């Protein structure tokens, strides 16, 4: 029996047709585990609807699913119906879909050309994006200047014209004065650069500078772990921090000092807090503040107009009890918004536990 008939069955009909192949009338229903659920779902979807899913899996995941399929055995109609309901319910909720750079790019590539997708993604990527000029804007000014001072002034002018203006000013400030003034003059008279020349400069930077920089400058492991901890929900973060404190208090303290949390938002300058509030969705702001401590709430309400604060309090009261998971997600998105604003230079983020400025 074909999983999809020539008349064009809908996915639910295809699922029922597939179910007939793997259902035994005498089989008793049982509780499926995680990999068994995925295996049964993909068997029910069949090759036409299941292939796009398999295309997104790596070899290890495919092997794991294949083993689960082999061990699956008979599936009753009741089990399959329950699985479909669970799957649709999960996809309809907030926890089962992840929007990020990679998933967005893959979706765009399904109906747009590579050049168009690259153009779109270049505009919305964060400061650590894949574009060469975005990467250069994250290199320390003195490091970039030390490399560029050995290049032709015209090449330096092209590079500085392509990176963020604030970063270009920092690089110019540390270049030898005579060279810097030569570069300024060339930038003032710079004509549009041919695509071939620009690509050659990018290629040179990638092979001679960025690759050397990546090999010679190892990322601080505590900083990397702090970013990972920032992505945890509150309960998971607390569990890992507590365990780490028991095993190595020094590491735990260094990580906590590097983490930027929701509570740190209250330590921003008033102007930064007001900018952040203006960018937040009101419902999401209410959810985030619903789970905040009194000091953080007070700081945010102090930076709102009286009427706005009163309306927000009313919204929070009307919410009633809320799930901790929903609060964590709202607070995480609020932190992400603050980091995005910092990356664009609209606000400044400072870690008060250390003297260093933290730039998202």
N, C-alpha and C positions, 0 to 999 in steps of 0.2 A: 504493500500500500504506500503510495506517495505521501509525503508529509504535506505537500501543497498541491492541490488538485489543479487540473488545467483550467477549471472555471475560476481559480483565484480565491482560495480560502483565506479568511482573515487569520491573524496570528492565534487568537483563541481557538478557532476551528482546527488550525494546524496542530495546536497543542493537544486537543482532544484526539485527533487522528493518531498522533504519536503515542498518546497514552494507551491506545488500544493495543499497541505493539508490545508494551511493557507491563500491562496490567494482568494480573492473575485474579480470577474471581474468588479463589480460595485463599488468597494472601491476606493476612491481617495487617491492619495499618500499624506503622511504627513511627517513632520520632526520628526525623532525619537530622544528621549533623551538618555542619557548615559546608564541607566539601561535597557531601551527598546532595545537599540542596542545589548547589551549583551544577552538579553533574546531571541531576534529574531535570533541572530547568533547561539546560542546553540540549539534552536528548529530546525534550518535548518541543523545543523551538525548531529543531531539525537543522539541516545544512543551510537552507536559505536564510533563515533568521538568526541562526547561531554563528554563521561564519563571521559577520562583522565583529562579534564579541571575541571570537578566537583570534582575530587579526590584531586585537589590542593586547593580547597576552604574550608573555615571553615564554621561552622554551620550558623553563622549570614549571611555570604555572600550568602549561598545557599537559605536561607529564603528570602533574599532581591531579588534575581533573580527569585525565584518562584513566589513572589508577582507580579513582573514585567511581567512574562509570563501570569499570570492569567488576568492581565489588558490589555494585548497587543492588543487583537482583531485581525482583518484581516490585513494581510501584502500583498501589491501588489508585482507582479514580479519586477516592476521597483524599488520599495523600497528595495527589497532584493538584486537586482543587485547592486544598489548604495552602500548598506551596505557592500557587499562582496568586492567591489572595494576599499572602504574606509579602510576596515580591512587589505587587502593585502598591500595597500600603506603604512599604518601605521607600519605594521610589517617589511616592507622593509626599513623603515627609521630608524634613530638613536634613536628615543625616546621611542620606544614601547617594547624594550626588556631590561631586567635588569640582568646583570651578577654579581653574588655575591657568597659568600660561600655556602649559603643554596641551591640556584638554581643549582649550579654546583654539589653539593653533591647528590641532588636528581636525576640529570641526570646520574651521574656515577653509582648510585645504580640500575638504570634500566637495566644495562648490566654487572656490575661487582659485585663481592662478597663484603660483609660488611667489611671483613678484608682488602681486597685490597683497597677499597675506603678509609678506615681509614688510611692506610699507605700513600696513595697519599695525602690526605687532611692534615695529620700531617706535611708534608714537605712544604706545601704552605700556611698554615694558618698564620695569623699575630701573633704578640707577645701576644695577648689576646685570643689565640685559646683555644679549649676545652681540649687539651692535658694537663695532670696534670703538666708535667715538664715545659711547656710553661707558665702555670699559676704561678708556683713557681718563674719563672724568672722575673715576674712582681711584686713580693712581695718585699717590702723594705728589704734590707740586714740585718738591725738590728732586724727587726721583725722576719725574718726567722731564724736568728742566735739564738734569744731568745728562740724559740721553739726547735730548733735542739740541743741545749746544754744539754737538758735533755734526749736525745736519746743515744743509744749505738754508740760509735765511728764508728763501722762498718756500721751502718745504715746511719750515717751522710756522710760517704765516698760514699755510693751508691747514696744518694740524690745529693750530689755535683757533682758526675760524670755524672749525667743525665741532669743537668740544664746548661744554657749558661755559658761558661768558665769565662767571665768577671764578671758575677754575683756571681759565685762560689768563685772567688777571693775576692770579697767584703765581702761575708759571712765569709770566713776564717779569714779575717782581723779583724773582730769584735768578733770572738769566743775567749774564754780564751786561752791564748798562749799554755799551756800544752796540752789542748784538741785539739787545731788546729794542733799542730805538730803530735799528735797521728793520727788524721784524714789524714794528708798528707802521713804519712807512710803507712797507710792502703790503700789509693788511689793508691800509687805506686805499691802495690802488689795485687791490686784488680783483681780477676778472673771474667770471665763472670758470671753475676748473673742469677740464674735460673728464668724462667718465673713466677713460682708460688710465689717465694719470692718477686720478683719485683711487682707483682700484689697486694700482701699483704701490701707492703710498700705504694703503691699508694692508696689503700683503706683506710689505717690508716691516711694518710695525708689528704685525702678527707673528712673523717668523723670527725677527731679530730682537724685538723688545718684549712683547707680551709673553712669549714662550720662555724666555730667559727669566723674566720676572716671576712667572708661576713656579719655575723650578727652584729659584733662589729664595723665595719668600714663602715659607710655610705658614699657613693660617693658624692662628692661636687656637688650640684645642678647646680651651675654656670658653672662648668667644663663640666657637661653633656650637658647643654644648649649650650655652646660654640661649642661642637662637632655637635650638631643639626644644629646650624646656619651655621657652615662650610659647611654643605651639601646642604644648600639652593643655588639656583641660585642667581645671583647678585641682581636682582630686588626684589625678595622675601626677601632676607637678608636685603636690605636697608629699605624695608617697615616695617619689624618687629623691626629693630633697632630703626628707627625713632619713631615708636609708643611707644616702651619701654622707650626711652629717655624722651618722654613726660610724661609718667606715673611714671617712677622710674629711674632717671638718674644714681644713684649709681649702680643699677643692670646692666644697659646698659653698663656702663664703665667697670665693672668687667668682663662681658661677652666678650666685645671687647678686653680686655687685655689678655684673655685666648685663643681667637681665633687665629688660624694660617692660614693666608690668602696667596693668590698668591703674594701680594706685599711683604710679609715677606720673600719670597724666595730671594729677592734682598739683604736682610740683612745677608745672610749666608756668611761664609768665602769663599774666592775665590776658594779654593780647593774643597769645597763642591759644589759650583755652577758648577765648571767644571766637577765634577763627575756626577751631575744631568744632565747636558747637554749631556754628553756621553751616557746616558741611554734613552734619549728622542727620539722618532720618529721625523724625521725632519719636516714632514708635520704638526704633532700635535704641535711641538714647534713653527712653523710659525704661526699657528692659535692662540696659546696662547699669543704670543708676539704682534700679530696684534691688540689686544685690550688692551695692557698694556700702562701705562703712560710713558712719555719720560724718566723719571729717572730710572724706572725699565728696560726699553729697553736698556738704555745706560749701565747699570750694566751688563746685560747679554752679550751684544756685546763686552764689555771690556774683558770678560772671554773667548772669542772665538778667534781662529786664524783669521787673516785679510781676507783670502780668504773665510773661512767658513761663516764669518759674511756677506761678500758681497753677497754670494750665497743665504743666508737666507733672506737678504733684498730684493733681486730680487724675491724670492718666495712669499714674503709678498706683494710686489707690484703687482705681477701677479694675486693674489687672488681677487683683487678688493674689493667691499663691501662684508662683511660677516655678518652672523646673530649673534646677541649678545648671543643667546643660545649656538651656536657652540663655541664661544670664552670662555664662562663660563665653558662648559664641558671640553674643552682642558686645561684650567687653573686648573680646579679641578683635572684632572688626573695628571697634573704636580705636584700639591701639594701632591697627594696620592703617587706618585713615590718618592718624597722627604721623606715622612714619612716612606715608606718601606725601603729606604736606611738607614734612621736613626735607624730603628728597627734592621737592620742587622749590625749596628755598622760601616757602611761605611762612613757616614757623621754625623755631630752633628748639631742639630737644637737648636737654642737659641731664646727665646722670648726677644727682646730688651726692651719691655715695663716693664718687670719684671726681677728680679734677678734669678729666677728659671729656670733651664734647662727644656726644653720640649722634652720629649722622646716619639716618636710615638709608 
